[in-house]
Structure formats: structure tokens, C-alpha cells
Amino acid sequence: MQQMEMEIEEFITQYPVCQYAVLSPADIPFSDRVRYICRTECERYGKSWSCPPAVGEPDACRQRCLEYEKALVFTTMAEVSDAQVLAETLATRGQHEEVTRALVRELELRGCQCLPLSAESCQICETCAYPKPCRHPERAIPCVESYGILVTEIAQQCGIEFYADSHTVTWFGLIFFGRRKTGGL
């Protein structure tokens, strides 16, 4: 796995990744409180395949993550006139999603099985097909928080800056790689 971490250092510089770290899934903080916030405050709850309850129960999500040997946490940033303007902020998310997909491809080219999680709810389709089958399961990436993961704590633990200023949006991604149960890397 150390070899893979060295390879990550080599290829990640090809992408607009601002900060990153590799950590053990066992060190990732999970909390039922995050899922509670999803259920009570997020308009996408129960309306998207990338959000709860579609992603599964919190314990099942946690176990799925723990099947991997490592996790790559990374950020991309986008400039906006005002980060408080949600429409402008969300308009920058597509670039982050493309970086997430590119990093997954890099890891897969190196023989890794991956579980990518990214920022916000999937918005590939104008309206999600949920609860009917997903139209693009090969492209859909679940939201980090949908798995009950505390992004702010991961950032703090890894020394990754969470907030830059009111004109910068920081997007987080998390890619689990190197499955244990299937004899992968």
C-alpha cells in the first residue's frame, strides 16, 4: 500500500487538487448525527440515489467503507463572487465531480477497487429517478455526508483547511481504495 501512496503523490499533481491526505478508514469519524441532519434539514433526503435512505443504513455504509485499506481525502477549490449564493456555489461543483472521477480512474488503472464519495447530492440528472432505478449508476457518486462521515473532523485530523474566505468554495472528496475482503491491493 505504501507503493500506492507514492503513486498517488505522482499522479495527483496532474489535477487541480489543493490539499489531500491518505488515511486509514478506521480513523474516519462516523456519526449518526450527520444522518439525522440529512433527514431533518436536507431537501434531497429520500429523493436521490446518492443520499439517505437510498445509500443504506448508517452501519452498512460504515462497514462498506471499512472493507477498504485506505482512503484518499482531497479538496478542490473554486472562486465565486459570494460563497453564500447557493446557486453560484453549486454551479462550481461539476468541476470537482470531474476531478473525483479522474482520481478514481487513476486508482482503477493501478488495480484498485474504489468507493468514491463526493460533495453534495448527485445532480447528473435534472430530476433523480429515485425510487425507480438510477439512470446512470456508473457515474453517480454518493455524498460523503450520506455515509454519516464528519468531513470537518477529517479535515481537522488531516490538517486540511476547511474554509478559505467568502469568495472561495472548498469541495471535499473521499475515495476508499484497496479492498480487503476481495483480496485486492
ABEGO torsion letter per residue (X at the ends): XAAAAAAAAAAAAABBBABBBBBBAAABBBBAAAAAAAAAABAABGABAABOAAAEBAAAAAAAAAABABBBBBBBBBBBABAABAAAAAAAAAAAAAAAAAAAAAAAAAGBBBBBBBBEBBAABABBAOABBBABAAABBBBAAAAGBBAAAAAAAAGBBABABAABBBBBBBBBBGBAAAGBX
